[in-house]
Amino acid sequence: MKKTIIAIFVFTGFVIACSPKASKTPTPPPPAPVTAAGVGSVDAGGLIISSAKCTKCHKDQTGHVPNHSFAEQEKLMQAMAKKAKLTEQETLDLMAYVKAKAKS
């Protein structure tokens, strides 16, 4: 009886050790930084910030944008744009809007 149990454990260990391992999924590239090459539209950014992509989490709370400088908001906006699955052009438009409306 003991030999059977030991054989089952050894066989199970062998099967687990020899089974293929799950491969790591490649990490997506980091979002492209906003550069002078891409130009965003302030009006389009205003439409994006009031669209369902932003208001889904924030309702209609856009009053904080003029209360902070662009430097304070830039990194945060990049992260939120990624979370909201904005396209590169939408991100540029959003950043142009924030830059235009942010505190100097």
C-alpha distance (Angstrom), angle and dihedral (degrees) to the residues before:
residue distance angle dihedral
M1 . . .
K2 3.82 . .
K3 3.81 90.7 .
T4 3.81 90.8 54.2
I5 3.81 93.0 50.7
I6 3.81 92.0 46.8
A7 3.82 90.2 48.0
I8 3.83 90.7 51.8
F9 3.83 91.6 50.4
V10 3.81 92.1 47.4
F11 3.81 92.0 47.4
T12 3.84 91.5 47.3
G13 3.81 90.8 49.2
F14 3.80 90.5 49.4
V15 3.82 92.2 50.2
I16 3.80 92.6 48.1
A17 3.81 93.2 46.2
C18 3.80 93.3 48.9
S19 3.80 97.8 43.1
P20 3.81 116.4 107.9
K21 3.77 114.4 -95.9
A22 3.79 123.4 -129.2
S23 3.77 109.9 -97.5
K24 3.77 119.8 -125.4
T25 3.77 114.0 -107.4
P26 3.79 113.3 -124.7
T27 3.78 114.0 -106.0
P28 3.79 115.0 -114.4
P29 3.79 116.7 -111.2
P30 3.81 115.8 -96.3
P31 3.80 116.4 -97.5
A32 3.76 115.0 -86.9
P33 3.79 113.3 -102.9
V34 3.77 117.8 -117.0
T35 3.77 107.6 -98.7
A36 3.76 137.6 174.3
A37 3.82 89.0 -103.3
G38 3.79 91.0 71.6
V39 3.78 115.7 57.2
G40 3.77 121.1 -159.0
S41 3.77 129.4 -158.2
V42 3.81 118.9 -124.6
D43 3.82 92.0 -150.8
A44 3.80 92.4 50.7
G45 3.81 89.2 47.7
G46 3.80 89.5 54.4
L47 3.78 89.5 53.5
I48 3.81 91.6 48.9
I49 3.78 94.2 49.5
S50 3.81 89.4 53.0
S51 3.81 93.6 43.4
A52 3.80 126.7 100.3
K53 3.81 91.1 -97.8
C54 3.81 90.5 69.8
T55 3.79 102.4 24.2
K56 3.79 90.9 54.2
C57 3.82 88.4 79.3
H58 3.81 103.0 15.8
K59 3.80 102.8 37.9
D60 3.83 104.8 -152.4
Q61 3.79 98.0 -34.5
T62 3.80 106.6 134.1
G63 3.81 97.3 133.6
H64 3.80 93.4 99.6
V65 3.82 93.6 68.1
P66 3.86 96.0 77.2
N67 3.82 91.5 44.3
H68 3.82 95.4 65.8
S69 3.80 135.6 49.6
F70 3.79 122.1 -107.1
A71 3.81 90.8 -113.1
E72 3.81 90.1 57.3
Q73 3.79 92.7 49.9
E74 3.81 103.3 37.0
K75 3.81 99.4 84.7
L76 3.80 92.3 40.7
M77 3.80 92.5 50.1
Q78 3.82 91.0 50.3
A79 3.81 90.2 53.8
M80 3.80 93.0 46.6
A81 3.81 91.7 46.9
K82 3.79 89.1 55.1
K83 3.81 91.5 47.8
A84 3.82 91.1 48.5
K85 3.84 88.9 49.2
L86 3.78 94.6 -124.4
T87 3.77 118.2 175.5
E88 3.80 119.6 -116.6
Q89 3.82 91.5 -100.7
E90 3.81 91.9 48.0
T91 3.80 89.1 51.1
L92 3.81 90.7 50.8
D93 3.80 90.4 49.6
L94 3.81 91.6 48.4
M95 3.80 91.8 49.1
A96 3.83 90.7 48.8
Y97 3.81 89.3 52.3
V98 3.80 92.9 48.2
K99 3.81 91.8 46.4
A100 3.83 91.3 50.7
K101 3.82 94.7 46.6
A102 3.83 99.5 36.8
K103 3.79 123.7 106.6
S104 3.79 112.9 -92.5
